[in-house]
C-alpha cells in the first residue's frame, strides 16, 4: 500500500461515515411504525444531566476522531499511538448510548465503515507504512 492509497482509505472512512448518517436519516421512514415512534420519543425526551454529559462526550469523541484522522492522513506518530485508544473509547461508548435503531442500508454502510477501520488499523501497525509514522518523529 502506498502513502497515497492509505490517505484515500482515511478519506473513504469519512465518506462512509457521512454516507452512513445520510442513509440512516433518509431511510428512517422505512422502519416499522413502532421503531419510528421509539426514535421520535427518544428525540423528544427531556434533557437530563446524564443525557447532556453523554452528548458532550459524543461531540468530544467526534472532534477527537477528526483530529486523529488528520494525524493519520499526515502520518503523525501521535496519531498512530492514539488510534487503538480511539477504538477502545468508541467501543466503551456504544453501550452508554442506548438502543440503536437503523435500517439495513444504514447498517450496511456503517459495517463497511468498520471494515475500512480494520484495514486502517492493520496498515498502521502491520504493514511497511508503519515506518512512515516513525519517520514523522524525525521531521
N, C-alpha and C positions, 0 to 999 in steps of 0.2 A: 504494500500500500504506500502510495506517495503522500507527501505532506498535503498536496492539493486534494487528493482523494479523501484524506482524513477531514480536512476542512469542509468538504462537501457533505460528509456524514454529520458533522456538527450542525451545519445549516439544515440538512434534511431532518434532523431530530426536531429542530424548532418549527420547521414547516409542518411536520406531523403533529406536533403539539397544537399548533394554531388550527390546523385542519380538524383535529380531533374535537377541539372546543366548538368549532363552527358546525361540524357534523352533529355533535351532540345537541346543540341548540336547534339546528334545522330539522332533526328527526324526532325531537321530543314529542311532537304531535302524533307520532305513530305508536306511541306507547299506549297500553290499555288505560282506560279512564281511571282506574284505581291508582295506578302508578303516577299518572299526571296529577291526580288530586293530592297524592302524597308529596310530590315535588312542590306543588303550589302551596300546600300547608307549611312545608319546611321553609320556603322562601318568605312566608308571611309570619313566621314565628317571631315572638318578641325577642329583642336583643337582650341576652343575659350576659353577665360578666364572663362566663365561660365561653360563650359564642364569640364575643369580642376578642378575647385572648386568642382563640383558635384562628379567627380571621386575621389578626395581626401576625401571628406565627406563619400562616399561609402566605401572606404578602411578603414577609421577610424571606421565606423559603424561596419564593419565586425570584426575588431580587438576587438572592444567593446563587441560584442556579443560572440566572442570566449572566452574572459576573463570572461564574465558573466556566460557562460556555465560551465567553470571550477569552478567558485564560487558556482554555483548551485550544481554541482557534489559533491563538498566538504562541502555543507550545510553551506555556509558562510552568515552571516546576511546581509552584504553589497550587496550580490547578490540578496537576497530577496527584499531589498529596491530598487534596480535599475531595477528589472525585469519589472515593469509597465512602467518605463521611456523608456526602450528599445522598447516596443510595440508602445508607443506614437511616438517616433522618427522614427521608421520604417514606421508607417502609414503616418507621415508627409513627409517622403522622397519619397513615391510612386508617388504622382503627379509630383514632380520635375524631376523624371527620364524619363518622357515622355511615349509614347505609348509602350505597352508591347505586343509582338507577340510571341506566343508559340503554340505548338501542344496540342491536347487534352491529350496526355500521359504526357507531361510536366506539364500541368495544374493539372492533377490528382495527380501527385507526390507532387507538391507544396501545393495542397489542403490538402493532408494527413499530410504534414509538419505543416500546420496551425492547424489541429485538435490536433496534438501532442502538439503544443504550448499551445493551450487552456487547455489541460489536465494538463500540467506542471504548468500553472498559477493557475488553480483551486487547485492543490495539494499543491502548495507553500502557498496559503493563506487560504484555506478552508478545510484542512484535518489535521489529527493529526501530519503529517510531519512538519507542520509549527513550532512545538515546537523544532524540530531538529535544525532549523535555530537560534532559541533563545538560544539554548544550546551552539552554537558555540561562542557566545559572552563571555561565562564564561570560555571556554577553552583557 
